[in-house]
């Protein structure tokens, strides 16, 4: 084992033992040599031992087997020097000695006493002492006997690679510092940074270690890159999760944290889990606006009339929605307004015209005087004016396009567009169109003589009572005034007044609109007395009343109502009952809808039976509150036809059963005998007896009248006085008194 290159404590101890043994043998040999030649300082008659003449001739001392190892311990690879010497009759050549050759010779003499140094060369090739020429032949022979390393082996010298020790934060470097031949094969001395010793490795071991460490280095680099990418993705995800469009820019960290917590919270909306922030963004991007309802307060209303209230998205969510809406409107305002001839503006205007609905309540007839006719270039006379309106939210790009469109003041067809300028209606657009058609033009300017005064119109400006619009407009005004009524405090008759439905239809109002108003109002249950139930009831009243009001003023159409998904109104099908039978009787409590049965009247249906039914609310009993079926049919039309047949019997109250004493069943002897009787006070009056309770029940069911008659006879007591008093007998003691 080369000293300094041990790989374990056992090898280190073995090397120490070998060194001590060699030193002892060297001292013994040196002592013997000095005694033989007599030249040493301790030589003399006392120690000048003569050789034994009878002893056998001594054999030539063999070269110590540890000689190469011992010399190599003094020759670490480094700066090149050469030493030629002789030891125990054998000449040697030691190559690649590091350091000063003179110092190395002294070290060599200490380790191997008796070694003879013949010549040395420095790294620059200059000779120090000795006979170099005498050793050339042996040196050449030694070099020829040593196998040369191939080119690949020599190319490894100086190579280095990075090594990551376990637990190390930084890599170290391993380097091949030299190569030599061992047992006919090349070996490499590999040194690690910071260590003075070197490992002896074969070429295969060097290649394996370099490959392993290269893979480890690549794996570490790949993991580091993956961790870096993961950190970047996590930071991006966190930034996106905390992105609230600048809503928290002017907030303190504490306030911003509270806002982020509220907006990033997950909610369940239409069967999907979504954060409040993403839900509000989606609604605002689709054109949602902030509105205010009496029962709900501020809400985020979508164009499809679905809304999110404060309970769903919190006060922070409503403020965030206002922030997004303001940014959206700012973008719309900053866009250049198109000209009226812009195709986008024309398309938006056409969209408005198609959405506008006719409002019969606002129709009127006007009289155009000669002065007005001359100013407008039309014929004087009466004109019918029809009103079409649309009020609501439209897509942002259309709203931007319409900002450049001016009002149309043409007499025959006027159009006006208004944008909301208050917080409650800032995202609302209102479109009004008036179409005027001549009814009875009195004359034309060419028919009148120049200078002839126009005929005076006596009734100009007077209100013509009895017109169709009066009843409808009057009810619209009552509904408008009802919006100021406190729903919680006032009865339904004040918060939602009921009109004369038949009169509205007689005056030409759309029957479906009238039927909707009645069904919506009838669907409201009795006002609850408990405060915790009153809030929900008031919210339903406000929602349905809002629908009815917008249907009256033309904001909503029949199609808008049918598309609405409001949970407050569930009687859309019942409207058709009023359309079929009219408003002569109230149908409150009736419901038209499809029912599904797996078992009906004891008959099992597979697949299930689907039929349409008109049902009335049933009276709650301990056994349930199933609705009572009034009419049914395989289709909706058949069910409505069947309902028409029973419509006349709706008001016919069932004959009240004659009230009498209540018959009861009881037993006095431990259920051996059962009695049918009545209880008067604390006493039981036995009327009939039976052996079983079933027989007693049959008596009550089939013989109740006879039993009651029996009870009446028992109650009937004879009169104690006759109809006429008997004549008195005897003298008149009271003188006729």
Order of alpha helices (4+ residues) and beta strands (2+ residues): alpha-alpha-beta-beta-alpha-beta-alpha-alpha-beta-beta-beta-beta-alpha-alpha-beta-beta-alpha-beta-beta-beta-alpha-alpha-beta-beta-alpha-beta-alpha-beta-beta-beta-alpha-alpha-alpha-alpha-alpha-alpha-alpha-beta-beta-beta-alpha-beta-beta-beta-alpha-alpha
